[in-house]
């Protein structure tokens, strides 16, 4: 399992949200408070951010634990951005992909992270490999379930699907092929955040200082944090958050309520 976070707001140092809060992502790498699967996220980390007047994000990723990178705190102290996505990784399976397996994955203007695991990977998704162009499979950054889920999402984005539709269709497709998978997906293009809550925790904080944060868990004890219900699509801007229930394709799933919940 992993922990991830995306933020839209005023331009400020990354460390103000990632490092300085008492339970920020930096601390969540070794002491998460709401992680249901796994206890330590030491198998890599990464952060991607958008610079002013450049829609293509930069990334900084490493294969080891975030606390062992002696440069990260300095980097986070001085790099400033109004839009970014970061993650710390607890690998589903041990592998040799090093930092290539660490989120965020990127393509064009998009940054992506997967918090979860695909059940019975890779056998469960063999049938989905054939739905992708061979070039997409061969160009995957890593040989992990998260990288493959990103390939499925990216194929839909490149086909013209809106971000919310791309995440929704991918989650439902993977959940049908691999029941019991945990598929909390997080995507940003620098102007909006799109995410799914599917099998693990997801929270959001909207409003303070013109900032919207979507994260696996709260980084502080601000009472304005809201938990996203399981089986939900979240779409957020700097000012609004919209929650839409997702229908679980498994035969024993409890139907979700049909209404959308604006906040």
N, C-alpha and C positions, 0 to 999 in steps of 0.2 A: 504494500500500500504506500501511499505518498501523501504529501500535503501540498496544496497549491493555493495561489492567490493572484487576483488581477485587480488593478486599480485604475480609475479614471478620476482626474481632479486637477487641482492647481499644480503648476510645475514646482517640484520640490525634490530634495535628495531622496533617493530610493531607501536609504537607511531609516528615514523617518517612520516608515511603516514596516519595513522588513526587519530592522535590527533594534530600534529604540523601544518599541512597546514591550511590556513585560512578558508577553506570550507571543511575540512576533514569529515569523517563519523561521528566523535564525534559531530561536529556542525550540520551536516545534520539531526541529531536526533530531533532537535527543529527548525532548520532554513534551510531546503533544498531550493535550488535555482531553481531546474528544476522538482520538483515533481508535476505530473499532477493530482494525486488523493490523497486526504488527505493532512494534513499540519504538523502534529507532529508524530514522530515515537517513541512512549513512551511505547509500549506494549512488551518490551523485546529486548534483543540484544545478540549477540554472536560472538566469533571469534574462528577459528580453525587454527592451524599452525603445520608445520612439523619441527621436530627437526633433527639435523644432524644424519645421519645413522639410521634413524627410519622412515619407509614409512607410518606408521600409525599415523595420526594426533592427537594432543591433542585439547581439546575444553574447552572454558570458556563461560558459558551462564548464563543469569539471566532473571527473569521475568519482572523486572521493567525497567525504562529508564536508558540509559547508563550514563547520567549525575548524577544520584542519587547513582551510585555505587562508593563509595569513594576509592575503591581499584583498579579500572580499570586503571586509569591514571598511577599509580605506576607499575602495571603489564605491561602495554604497553611500559613503559619506559625501562624496563629491559629484557623482553622476546625478543629474537632475532630469526629471521627466514628468509629464502630466498623464502618461499612459504606459503601463507596463504589466508584465505577467511573470511570475516566478514560481519555482517548485523545488521541493526536496524529495528525494526518491528512496523508496524501499522496494528493491527489485522483486518482481514476481518470481523470476527464475534467475539464478546466477548465469552470467554470460560474459562474453569478451568484447562487448560493444563500447565499453568505456564511456566517455562523455557523449558519444553519439546517441546513447540511449537516454540521456538526461533531458527532461523537458526544460524549456519549451522547444517544441518542434516549430519549424517556420517554413513559410512559402509566401513569396510576394509580400503583401501587407499583413499577413496573418501570423499570430502566435497561438500555439495550442498545447494543452496539457491534459493528461488522463490520470485521474486518481481512481485506482481500482485494479481489477484483474479480470481477464477473460477465463472463464471456466474451461478446463481441459484444453488449454492452449498447448500447441497449435492445431491439434487434430480437429477441434470443434469448428474451426473456421476454414477448413480446407475448401469447402464448397464456395466460399466467398472470394477466394483467390481468383477464381475464374471470372468473377464479375469485374475485375480491374484490368486495364491494359497492362501488358507484360512490362512495358517501360516503367509504369508506376510501381510495380512490385520490385523490379530490379533496382530502382532508385531510392528505395526506403533507406532512411538513415541508419536504422538498427534492425535487428532481428527479434524484436520484442512484440508483445501483444499491443502495447501502446502505440508503437510505430505503425503497426498494421491498421489499428483503428484510425489513426491519423490519415493513412493513405485512403481509407474509405471516405472519411470526411472530406478530404481534399479533392477527391474525384468529383464529389457532389458540388463543392464550391466552384471548381473549375468548369463544371457543367452549367453553372448559372443559378444554382439553388441559393436562396437566402441562408444566412448563417443558422437561424433557428431551424429551418427545414432540414439543412444538412446534418445538424446534430441529432435532431429527432429521428430522422430516417435511419441514421447509422446506429443509434442506440437500439431502436426496435429491431433492426436487422440482426445485430450481434446478439441481443437478448434472446431472439427466437432461435438462433443457431446454437447458442451456448447459454442455456438457462442457468441462472444463479450467478451470472457475471455481475461485477460491480463496475458501473460505467458513469462515473462522475467526470464529465468532459468540460473543459474550460477553453474558450476561444475569444480572442479579441482582434480587432483590426485597427486599434488605436483610437477609435471614436465610439465604440460600443463593446459591451461584454455579453457573451452568450454562454450559457452553462446548463448542464443537466445534473440533477440530483437523482442518482440511481444506485442505491445500495450502500451509500456512505453519507457522511454529514456534509452539508453545504450551508453556509450562512452569508448574509449580506448586511452591509451598513451603508445607509444612504443619507446624505444631507450634511453632516458636519464639515464645515469649511469648503463646501462645494465638492466634496469627494464621495465617490461611490466605490465601495470595496466588496468584492465577492471572494469568499475564501472557504477552505475546508473547515476552518474553525475560527472563532474570534481571536484577535490578537491582544485584546484587553477586556476589561469588564464593563465597557460602555453598555448601558441598558437598552440602547437603541439597536443593538444587533438583533436580527431576525433570522430564525432558522427556516430554511427552505424545506417544504415537505418532500418526502421521498416520491419518486416518479413525477418529477416536475421539470419543466423547461423554464429557465430564467433568461430574460433579456433585459439589459440595463444600459442606460446612458448616464451622463453626468448628473441628471436631474430626476430620472424615473426608473422604476423597476417594475417589470411585469412578470407574473408567474402564471404558467399554463400547465395544467395537469397532463401527464402522458399516460397512454393506455398500455398496460403491461401485456405483452403477447402471450405470456404463459397461461395455460388453461385454468390454473387454480388461483389466478390473481384476483384481488378485490377491485372492482371497478372504481376508477377515480371520478370525483365530481366533475361535471361538465363545464363549470364556469371558469372564467379567467379572473385573476385577482390582481388588480392594479394597486401599487403602493407608492 
